[in-house]
Amino acid sequence: NNNPVTHPVNAYNNHEVKEDMKDSQENGQKASESKAAYKQAKSDYEKSLKDNGADSSVTKDAKTRMLDAKKDMRSYNKTAMKAKHELKKDEMNAHQ
């Protein structure tokens, strides 16, 4: 029932599901990449803190990078969750 002429609503809903699946995969990939970047930045910060102390400019820069990475990670996680929610909603509409 994917014929757009005879079943336009079904065709539209199936298209929405397909696009949401693609968005969900892309956002999930970005979220996992940002998580890896955060873990690396955190590790670099902890190493710099241990080696150079808290007052070192290297440590302060590492902390800034870690906090930026954490912010990016949270943003991508939020976007990925929204994409999953949209996918579920559109899948429910497609099955009605």
C-alpha positions in Angstrom: 0.0 0.0 0.0 2.8 2.4 -0.8 1.3 3.6 -4.1 1.1 7.4 -3.7 -1.8 7.7 -6.0 -4.1 5.1 -4.4 -2.8 5.4 -0.8 -1.3 8.9 -0.4 -1.5 8.9 3.4 0.3 5.5 3.6 3.0 6.6 1.2 3.5 9.8 3.2 3.7 8.0 6.5 6.1 5.4 5.1 8.3 8.2 3.7 8.3 9.9 7.2 9.4 6.6 8.9 12.1 6.1 6.3 13.4 9.7 6.8 13.2 9.4 10.6 15.1 6.2 10.6 17.9 7.9 8.6 17.9 10.9 11.0 17.9 8.6 14.0 20.9 6.7 12.7 22.8 9.9 11.9 22.1 11.4 15.3 23.0 8.2 17.0 26.3 8.2 15.2 27.0 11.8 16.1 26.1 11.1 19.8 28.5 8.1 20.0 31.3 10.2 18.4 30.7 13.0 20.8 30.8 10.6 23.7 34.1 9.3 22.6 35.4 12.8 22.2 34.3 13.7 25.7 35.9 10.6 27.2 39.2 11.5 25.4 39.0 15.1 26.6 38.2 14.0 30.1 41.2 11.6 30.1 43.4 14.4 28.8 42.2 16.7 31.5 42.8 14.2 34.3 46.3 13.5 33.0 47.1 17.2 32.8 45.7 17.8 36.2 47.9 15.0 37.6 51.0 16.0 35.6 50.8 19.8 35.7 48.5 20.8 38.5 45.2 22.7 38.5 46.8 26.1 37.9 48.6 25.2 34.7 47.4 26.8 31.5 47.6 23.4 29.9 45.2 22.0 32.5 42.8 24.9 32.2 42.7 24.5 28.4 42.1 20.8 28.8 39.3 21.5 31.2 37.7 23.9 28.7 37.9 21.3 25.9 36.4 18.7 28.3 33.5 21.0 29.2 32.9 21.9 25.5 32.9 18.2 24.6 30.5 17.4 27.4 28.2 20.2 26.2 28.3 18.8 22.6 27.7 15.3 23.9 24.6 16.3 25.8 23.3 18.3 22.8 23.7 15.3 20.4 22.2 12.9 23.0 19.2 15.2 23.2 18.8 15.4 19.5 19.2 11.6 19.1 16.5 11.1 21.7 14.1 13.5 19.9 14.8 11.7 16.6 14.0 8.3 18.2 10.8 9.7 19.6 9.8 11.0 16.2 10.6 7.7 14.6 8.4 5.8 17.1 5.5 8.3 16.6 5.7 8.1 12.8 5.9 4.3 13.0 2.7 4.2 15.0 1.0 6.5 12.4 2.2 4.2 9.6 0.7 1.2 11.2 -2.8 2.6 11.7 
